[in-house]
Amino acid sequence: MIINFNTNKLAKILTNDRLIKKYYAPLYSNLISRLTELRAVRNLSLISHNPPPRKHKLTGKYEGCWSIDLSRNYRLIFTVPDESKLDENDIDEILILDIVDTH
């Protein structure tokens, strides 16, 4: 899957293991695993709805976005740049927006 980032800073951090460890130390291993999974799959349908990734659509403040669990509270928030692709089988590109504590 093609992964893009919302900001240059986020791109710089999430493409460098050392910076991931510096900024997201408690989430390091799960974050590396999730990014590796996302890079390896052809489309979004291949990411599980079940834990540990637990991919799911969001509502409220992040309506229209998706998230993947990184820990009990933290989520990797992303959206689909091509809004015409509604089927998970067609989604082959994502835009990572943020890593946030959603609780």
CYANA upper distance limits for C-alpha pairs under 8 A (distance plus 0.5 A):
  1 MET  CA     38 LEU  CA      6.66
  1 MET  CA     39 ARG  CA      5.62
  1 MET  CA     40 ALA  CA      7.07
  1 MET  CA     41 VAL  CA      6.11
  1 MET  CA     42 ARG  CA      5.59
  1 MET  CA     43 ASN  CA      6.45
  1 MET  CA     44 LEU  CA      8.38
  1 MET  CA     92 ASP  CA      5.55
  1 MET  CA     93 GLU  CA      6.11
  1 MET  CA     94 ILE  CA      8.16
  2 ILE  CA     39 ARG  CA      7.30
  2 ILE  CA     92 ASP  CA      6.77
  2 ILE  CA     93 GLU  CA      5.01
  2 ILE  CA     94 ILE  CA      6.90
  3 ILE  CA     38 LEU  CA      8.24
  3 ILE  CA     39 ARG  CA      7.60
  3 ILE  CA     93 GLU  CA      6.41
  3 ILE  CA     94 ILE  CA      5.74
  3 ILE  CA     95 LEU  CA      6.57
  3 ILE  CA     96 ILE  CA      7.67
  4 ASN  CA     11 ALA  CA      8.05
  4 ASN  CA     93 GLU  CA      8.12
  4 ASN  CA     94 ILE  CA      6.64
  4 ASN  CA     95 LEU  CA      5.16
  4 ASN  CA     96 ILE  CA      6.66
  5 PHE  CA     10 LEU  CA      6.79
  5 PHE  CA     11 ALA  CA      5.83
  5 PHE  CA     95 LEU  CA      5.75
  5 PHE  CA     96 ILE  CA      5.29
  5 PHE  CA     97 LEU  CA      6.89
  6 ASN  CA     10 LEU  CA      7.39
  6 ASN  CA     11 ALA  CA      8.11
  6 ASN  CA     95 LEU  CA      6.82
  6 ASN  CA     96 ILE  CA      6.37
  6 ASN  CA     97 LEU  CA      5.46
  6 ASN  CA     98 ASP  CA      8.08
  7 THR  CA     11 ALA  CA      6.81
  7 THR  CA     97 LEU  CA      8.34
  8 ASN  CA     12 LYS  CA      6.58
  9 LYS  CA     13 ILE  CA      6.74
 10 LEU  CA     14 LEU  CA      6.48
 10 LEU  CA     98 ASP  CA      8.17
 11 ALA  CA     15 THR  CA      6.51
 12 LYS  CA     16 ASN  CA      7.06
 12 LYS  CA     19 LEU  CA      8.45
 13 ILE  CA     17 ASP  CA      8.28
 13 ILE  CA     19 LEU  CA      5.62
 13 ILE  CA     20 ILE  CA      6.14
 13 ILE  CA     23 TYR  CA      8.25
 14 LEU  CA     19 LEU  CA      7.79
 14 LEU  CA     20 ILE  CA      6.40
 15 THR  CA     20 ILE  CA      8.39
 16 ASN  CA     20 ILE  CA      6.72
 17 ASP  CA     21 LYS  CA      6.73
 17 ASP  CA     32 ILE  CA      8.41
 18 ARG  CA     22 LYS  CA      6.76
 19 LEU  CA     23 TYR  CA      6.54
 20 ILE  CA     24 TYR  CA      5.88
 20 ILE  CA     25 ALA  CA      7.40
 20 ILE  CA     28 TYR  CA      6.89
 21 LYS  CA     25 ALA  CA      4.98
 21 LYS  CA     28 TYR  CA      6.07
 24 TYR  CA     28 TYR  CA      6.22
 27 LEU  CA     31 LEU  CA      6.25
 27 LEU  CA     70 LEU  CA      6.99
 27 LEU  CA     71 SER  CA      7.47
 28 TYR  CA     32 ILE  CA      6.61
 29 SER  CA     33 SER  CA      6.69
 30 ASN  CA     34 ARG  CA      6.63
 30 ASN  CA     70 LEU  CA      6.06
 30 ASN  CA     71 SER  CA      8.00
 31 LEU  CA     35 LEU  CA      6.64
 31 LEU  CA     70 LEU  CA      6.61
 32 ILE  CA     36 THR  CA      6.57
 33 SER  CA     37 GLU  CA      6.65
 34 ARG  CA     38 LEU  CA      6.66
 34 ARG  CA     53 PRO  CA      7.48
 34 ARG  CA     68 ILE  CA      8.33
 34 ARG  CA     70 LEU  CA      8.16
 35 LEU  CA     39 ARG  CA      6.68
 36 THR  CA     40 ALA  CA      6.64
 37 GLU  CA     41 VAL  CA      6.90
 37 GLU  CA     47 ILE  CA      8.08
 38 LEU  CA     44 LEU  CA      8.46
 38 LEU  CA     47 ILE  CA      8.00
 41 VAL  CA     46 LEU  CA      6.77
 41 VAL  CA     47 ILE  CA      8.06
 42 ARG  CA     46 LEU  CA      7.90
 42 ARG  CA     92 ASP  CA      6.61
 43 ASN  CA     47 ILE  CA      8.47
 43 ASN  CA     88 GLU  CA      7.29
 43 ASN  CA     89 ASN  CA      6.19
 43 ASN  CA     90 ASP  CA      7.01
 43 ASN  CA     91 ILE  CA      5.85
 43 ASN  CA     92 ASP  CA      4.99
 43 ASN  CA     93 GLU  CA      8.12
 44 LEU  CA     88 GLU  CA      5.66
 44 LEU  CA     89 ASN  CA      6.81
 44 LEU  CA     90 ASP  CA      8.21
 44 LEU  CA     91 ILE  CA      6.10
 44 LEU  CA     92 ASP  CA      6.97
 45 SER  CA     88 GLU  CA      5.28
 45 SER  CA     89 ASN  CA      5.77
 45 SER  CA     91 ILE  CA      8.37
 47 ILE  CA     53 PRO  CA      7.71
 47 ILE  CA     55 LYS  CA      7.19
 48 SER  CA     53 PRO  CA      6.70
 48 SER  CA     54 ARG  CA      6.43
 48 SER  CA     55 LYS  CA      6.60
 49 HIS  CA     53 PRO  CA      7.45
 49 HIS  CA     54 ARG  CA      4.89
 49 HIS  CA     55 LYS  CA      5.25
 49 HIS  CA     56 HIS  CA      6.99
 50 ASN  CA     54 ARG  CA      5.03
 50 ASN  CA     55 LYS  CA      7.75
 51 PRO  CA     69 ASP  CA      8.37
 52 PRO  CA     69 ASP  CA      7.42
 53 PRO  CA     68 ILE  CA      5.90
 53 PRO  CA     69 ASP  CA      5.86
 53 PRO  CA     70 LEU  CA      7.84
 54 ARG  CA     68 ILE  CA      6.16
 54 ARG  CA     69 ASP  CA      6.40
 55 LYS  CA     66 TRP  CA      7.49
 55 LYS  CA     67 SER  CA      6.19
 55 LYS  CA     68 ILE  CA      5.10
 55 LYS  CA     69 ASP  CA      7.59
 56 HIS  CA     66 TRP  CA      6.08
 56 HIS  CA     67 SER  CA      6.09
 56 HIS  CA     68 ILE  CA      7.22
 57 LYS  CA     63 GLU  CA      8.20
 57 LYS  CA     64 GLY  CA      7.51
 57 LYS  CA     65 CYS  CA      6.44
 57 LYS  CA     66 TRP  CA      4.80
 57 LYS  CA     67 SER  CA      6.89
 58 LEU  CA     62 TYR  CA      6.20
 58 LEU  CA     63 GLU  CA      5.74
 58 LEU  CA     64 GLY  CA      6.95
 58 LEU  CA     65 CYS  CA      6.05
 58 LEU  CA     66 TRP  CA      6.04
 58 LEU  CA     67 SER  CA      7.39
 59 THR  CA     63 GLU  CA      4.55
 59 THR  CA     64 GLY  CA      7.47
 59 THR  CA     65 CYS  CA      8.25
 64 GLY  CA     79 THR  CA      7.55
 65 CYS  CA     77 ILE  CA      7.34
 65 CYS  CA     78 PHE  CA      6.24
 65 CYS  CA     79 THR  CA      5.16
 65 CYS  CA     80 VAL  CA      7.99
 66 TRP  CA     77 ILE  CA      6.38
 66 TRP  CA     78 PHE  CA      5.85
 66 TRP  CA     79 THR  CA      6.40
 67 SER  CA     75 ARG  CA      6.37
 67 SER  CA     76 LEU  CA      5.85
 67 SER  CA     77 ILE  CA      5.03
 67 SER  CA     78 PHE  CA      6.61
 68 ILE  CA     75 ARG  CA      6.00
 68 ILE  CA     76 LEU  CA      5.73
 68 ILE  CA     77 ILE  CA      7.35
 69 ASP  CA     73 ASN  CA      8.28
 69 ASP  CA     74 TYR  CA      6.86
 69 ASP  CA     75 ARG  CA      5.20
 69 ASP  CA     76 LEU  CA      6.99
 70 LEU  CA     74 TYR  CA      5.89
 70 LEU  CA     75 ARG  CA      5.76
 70 LEU  CA     76 LEU  CA      7.15
 71 SER  CA     75 ARG  CA      7.56
 73 ASN  CA    101 ASP  CA      5.77
 73 ASN  CA    102 THR  CA      6.61
 73 ASN  CA    103 HIS  CA      6.48
 74 TYR  CA     99 ILE  CA      7.28
 74 TYR  CA    100 VAL  CA      5.91
 74 TYR  CA    101 ASP  CA      4.85
 74 TYR  CA    102 THR  CA      6.79
 75 ARG  CA     99 ILE  CA      6.14
 75 ARG  CA    100 VAL  CA      6.06
 75 ARG  CA    101 ASP  CA      6.91
 75 ARG  CA    102 THR  CA      7.33
 76 LEU  CA     96 ILE  CA      7.85
 76 LEU  CA     97 LEU  CA      8.39
 76 LEU  CA     98 ASP  CA      6.70
 76 LEU  CA     99 ILE  CA      5.16
 76 LEU  CA    100 VAL  CA      7.32
 77 ILE  CA     96 ILE  CA      6.53
 77 ILE  CA     97 LEU  CA      6.06
 77 ILE  CA     98 ASP  CA      5.80
 77 ILE  CA     99 ILE  CA      6.46
 77 ILE  CA    100 VAL  CA      7.85
 78 PHE  CA     94 ILE  CA      6.96
 78 PHE  CA     95 LEU  CA      5.88
 78 PHE  CA     96 ILE  CA      4.68
 78 PHE  CA     97 LEU  CA      5.60
 78 PHE  CA     98 ASP  CA      7.61
 79 THR  CA     94 ILE  CA      6.28
 79 THR  CA     95 LEU  CA      5.78
 79 THR  CA     96 ILE  CA      7.06
 79 THR  CA     97 LEU  CA      7.64
 80 VAL  CA     85 LYS  CA      8.35
 80 VAL  CA     91 ILE  CA      7.69
 80 VAL  CA     93 GLU  CA      7.04
 80 VAL  CA     94 ILE  CA      5.31
 80 VAL  CA     95 LEU  CA      6.53
 81 PRO  CA     93 GLU  CA      7.64
 81 PRO  CA     94 ILE  CA      6.76
 81 PRO  CA     95 LEU  CA      6.78
 82 ASP  CA     93 GLU  CA      8.49
 85 LYS  CA     90 ASP  CA      6.41
 85 LYS  CA     91 ILE  CA      6.47
 86 LEU  CA     90 ASP  CA      7.77
 86 LEU  CA     91 ILE  CA      7.92
 87 ASP  CA     91 ILE  CA      7.20
